[in-house]
Amino acid sequence: MNFNKVLKFIIEEFAKEQIEFALIGGFALDSANVSRATVDVDLLVLAEKKSRIKQIMTAKGYDLIHESADVMNYIGKQSELGRVDFLLAHRHYTLAMLQRSRSKSVFAGNFQVKIIVPEDIIGLKVQASTNDPKRLHKDMADIQMILENNDHLDMVLIREYFDLFGRGKELEKLLKGTLYAGS
């Protein structure tokens, strides 16, 4: 996947159509001082822009491989286009995430894009690991690194995310360093 080409295309096309977006996923982790390889581009967009995004993506050479009320997943017909996943913001939490996102430079300063804040990365990882338990250890390790590598996090919001999924005790163990210590 040619990340520079794909991100450039998205930035340019979405700007023309006034489609607001924020990076989530692996690239957002980098902005939270956590490095991890990624194989796709993950974006948070307003659900109301869904039909226009479909037109843009298919015109560029992407196939829609999955669609629901919450997500759309695309794969490029050419390998350089790779995979692009969209989380569709239409509920309180995802709309607030999009609103809280902050503009940052990515790819060695080549692009300026909005990225969700570290607390919201944690929220999405709590949700993802709740929905797919196979992700639990990787997502919890990412959350631990975000907690360790970022000062001045909004712990009220982070606790709200864990409590929303009935996982408040896990957060307390993470903060004490005992989640995987058998306590």
C-alpha positions in Angstrom: 0.0 0.0 0.0 1.3 3.4 -0.9 0.2 5.3 2.3 1.4 8.7 1.0 -0.6 8.4 -2.3 -3.8 7.2 -0.5 -3.7 9.9 2.2 -3.0 12.6 -0.4 -6.0 11.4 -2.5 -8.3 11.3 0.6 -7.2 14.7 1.8 -7.7 16.3 -1.6 -11.0 14.7 -2.5 -12.5 15.1 0.9 -11.5 18.7 1.0 -13.3 19.3 -2.3 -16.4 17.7 -0.9 -16.1 19.3 2.5 -16.0 15.9 4.2 -14.5 16.2 7.7 -12.4 13.2 8.9 -9.9 12.2 11.5 -7.3 9.5 11.5 -7.9 6.6 13.9 -6.2 3.2 14.1 -2.4 2.7 13.7 -1.6 6.2 12.5 -3.5 7.7 15.4 -1.4 5.6 17.8 1.7 7.2 16.5 0.4 10.6 17.5 -0.1 9.2 21.0 3.6 8.3 21.2 3.0 4.6 20.5 4.6 3.1 17.4 3.0 0.1 15.8 3.0 -1.1 12.2 -0.2 -0.9 10.3 -1.5 -2.2 7.0 -4.4 0.1 6.3 -5.8 3.6 6.8 -8.6 4.0 9.3 -10.8 7.1 9.3 -13.6 8.5 11.4 -16.2 10.4 9.3 -19.7 11.7 9.7 -22.2 9.0 8.8 -24.2 11.6 6.8 -21.4 11.7 4.2 -21.6 7.9 3.6 -23.1 8.0 0.1 -20.6 10.7 -1.1 -17.7 8.7 0.3 -18.9 5.6 -1.6 -18.9 7.6 -4.8 -15.4 8.9 -4.2 -13.9 5.6 -3.2 -15.4 3.6 -6.0 -14.4 6.2 -8.6 -10.8 6.0 -7.4 -10.7 2.2 -7.8 -11.9 0.7 -4.5 -14.3 -2.1 -4.0 -16.7 -1.9 -1.0 -16.2 -5.1 0.9 -18.4 -4.5 3.9 -20.9 -1.9 5.0 -23.1 -1.5 8.1 -24.6 1.5 9.9 -21.3 1.9 11.7 -18.5 1.0 9.3 -17.5 0.8 5.6 -14.5 -1.2 4.5 -12.8 -0.7 1.1 -10.1 -2.6 -0.7 -8.2 -1.2 -3.7 -8.3 -3.0 -7.0 -4.6 -2.1 -7.2 -2.3 -3.2 -4.4 -0.9 0.4 -4.0 -4.4 1.5 -3.0 -4.5 -0.9 -0.1 -7.4 -1.0 2.4 -9.3 2.0 3.8 -11.7 1.5 6.7 -14.3 4.1 7.8 -15.9 4.4 11.2 -19.2 6.3 10.7 -19.8 8.8 13.4 -23.5 9.1 14.2 -23.7 8.4 17.9 -22.8 10.6 20.9 -19.4 9.1 21.5 -18.1 9.0 17.9 -19.5 12.5 17.1 -17.6 13.8 20.2 -14.4 12.0 19.1 -14.6 13.8 15.7 -15.2 17.1 17.4 -12.2 16.6 19.8 -9.8 15.6 17.0 -6.8 17.8 16.6 -4.8 18.8 13.5 -1.3 17.3 13.4 1.4 16.6 10.9 2.0 13.0 9.7 4.4 11.2 7.3 7.4 13.3 8.3 5.4 16.5 8.0 4.1 15.8 4.5 0.4 16.1 5.5 -1.6 18.0 8.1 -4.7 16.0 9.2 -7.0 15.7 12.1 -6.3 12.8 14.5 -8.4 11.7 17.4 -7.0 12.4 20.8 -5.3 9.6 22.9 -8.3 9.2 25.2 -10.5 8.5 22.2 -8.0 6.0 20.8 -8.3 4.2 24.1 -12.1 4.3 23.9 -12.0 2.7 20.4 -9.6 0.1 21.6 -11.8 -0.8 24.6 -14.8 -1.2 22.3 -12.8 -3.2 19.7 -11.4 -5.6 22.3 -14.9 -6.0 23.8 -16.4 -6.8 20.4 -13.5 -9.1 19.4 -11.8 -10.8 22.3 -9.0 -12.0 20.0 -7.8 -8.4 20.0 -7.7 -8.1 23.8 -4.0 -8.5 24.4 -2.8 -6.3 21.6 -5.4 -3.5 22.4 -4.6 -3.6 26.1 -0.9 -3.4 25.4 -1.6 -0.3 23.2 -3.7 1.2 25.9 -1.0 0.6 28.5 1.6 2.3 26.2 -0.8 5.3 25.7 -1.2 5.6 29.5 2.5 5.4 30.0 3.6 7.8 27.2 1.1 10.6 27.6 0.8 13.2 30.4 -2.4 15.0 31.3 -4.8 12.5 30.0 -8.5 13.0 30.8 -8.9 10.1 33.2 -12.6 10.8 33.7 -13.2 10.2 30.0 -11.0 7.1 29.9 -12.9 5.7 33.0 -16.1 6.4 31.2 -15.0 4.3 28.2 -14.0 1.4 30.4 -17.2 1.6 32.5 -19.3 1.8 29.4 -18.2 -1.7 28.5 -18.3 -3.0 32.1 -14.5 -3.1 32.3 -13.6 -0.5 35.0 -11.7 -3.1 37.0 -9.3 -3.7 34.1 -8.5 0.0 33.9 -7.7 0.1 37.6 -5.4 -2.9 37.2 -3.7 -1.3 34.2 -3.1 1.8 36.3 -1.6 -0.2 39.1 0.4 -2.3 36.8 -1.3 -5.5 37.9 -3.5 -6.5 35.0 -1.2 -9.3 33.8 0.5 -9.9 37.1 -2.1 -12.4 38.3 -3.6 -10.2 40.9 
